[in-house]
Amino acid sequence: MPTHHFLAFDLGASSGRAILGTLNNAKLELTEIHRFTNQMQRINGHYFWNIFSLFQELKTGLTKCVREFGVQPESIAVDTWGVDFVHLDKNGMILSLPYAYRDSRTNTAMEDLFKLVPKDEVYRQTGIQFMQFNSLFQLYSMVKTNAPLLGITDRILFTPDALNYLFSGEAKTEFTIASTSQMLVPGQCEWQKKLISKAGVPTNILGEIIQAGQQIGLLQSDIAEETGSEQIPVVAVGGHDTASAIASVPAVDDNFAYISSGTWSIFGIEAQEPIISDKTLELNFTNEGGVEGTTRFLKNIMGMWLIQECRRTWASKKEYSWPEMVELAKTVEPFRFIIDPDDSCFLNPGNMPDAIANWCEKSGQGRPESHAEVIRCIYDSLALKYRQVLDEIRQVSAKNIDRIHVIGGGCNNDFLNQITADVCELPVWAGPTEATATGNILMQAKALGVVKSLAEIRQIVRESFQQKRFNPSLDKSWQTAYEKFTKISV
């Protein structure tokens, strides 16, 4: 196999990267070309993403790849977080900065919509986990407030689609990112127009949906000139970062669950068809689109956001490294304090340590006073939440699960990996760290015909990146805490 080069743009809620993938002899090597920060912009009391700044950073990444690293990639592709979108006018111009999903304008949107369309009907038509920031509720909040922006919108594009559009001039909506919206027919590239219309959202603003692994168009000539690149293909990969990450799970069969561990912890299984029932509605599971027609049956869990926000809050007095925080957690009693990581009070509280302490106090546990106790509370609570979701998956799916693959940046946390193995009573395989960029790159390779299938992608991942195994211990001290966890609330 000749050497191939692909450039992945992987954007998260706190940072973004341009990662060069070099594929040679069925092995992939990654090189970080460019890294930049990303954060919500607060303007007049609302939170937005600076889509123009993000696009400039991506162009900088392409420029560095070509001019500083001397590599001309064969294609580029973008993946990002889900649900958020930009508005285009009839001339194809972006009308405003896109709202960020943590913005408060959707606080009552779910309950308001359920007055028009019953909750169970919304779920059965979409199969998507209810979260107040899903695109459906973002758009409905605009309908409720008669937002002028919606009235002049000709088309919406989800964040990765919008960036692909700025690169290529072609407005396409990729399936996996669209599936996060709660506006698709489950498992299909089809808008659920009856539901969307009931919400008062104009369906004409929704465009063509394409599958991951297709070429969108070529890099526009002015951007090619600006960056020094050739007019290479712009590819639709798993535009939702989790879809790209799951594509790179280094599994040899399908008897696995996964945790894509980053700002969010995404816990789920890969299914061949959506799983929708009264029980999955009750348990609030989601059926998001995956690559090659698969379904990501999962739950979104408030993940490293909890620890990231604590670190940010404490930074004015003490700047902790991530290893320092882990070592602190080891110094205090396990399972002394636990929280429900998915309580809405943790979505964007401003002061996360106070929010955690207040939750513990309201639930009758007292208040964690030290930083070590807060950190330990977060790690223990995440592991217990993982076990709860695993038990729930086993209630609604007959799939055999004999291991958990942890991928993404959080897979480097050996401490949490071990707690997870212990509490879930399954071996945990950690790696690769750059799962999302890896899946992005290898789906580009598939789009260009360099690799043929998802199975081949996963074989390349296994041969290219080391994994670390964590076996469950015989210590069962977590069991009492788990019983408490399943009942505790505020």
SULKAUR-V903941 format. One record per helix or strand. SS is the DSSP state (H for helix, E for strand). FROM is the first residue (numbers start at 0). TO is the last residue. Records with the same first field share a line. If there is no record, write none. Layout:
BEGIN
SS->FROM-TO, FROM-TO
END
This chain:
BEGIN
E->3-10, 14-23, 26-36, 40-42, 45-48, 74-79, 84-87, 93-93, 97-98, 154-157, 172-173, 183-183, 190-190, 208-209, 213-217, 232-235, 239-239, 256-260, 263-270, 285-288, 294-301, 402-406, 426-429, 467-469
H->50-67, 103-105, 108-113, 118-125, 134-143, 147-150, 158-167, 174-180, 192-197, 202-204, 220-226, 240-246, 277-282, 290-292, 304-313, 321-328, 343-345, 351-361, 370-395, 408-411, 413-423, 434-446, 453-463, 477-484
END
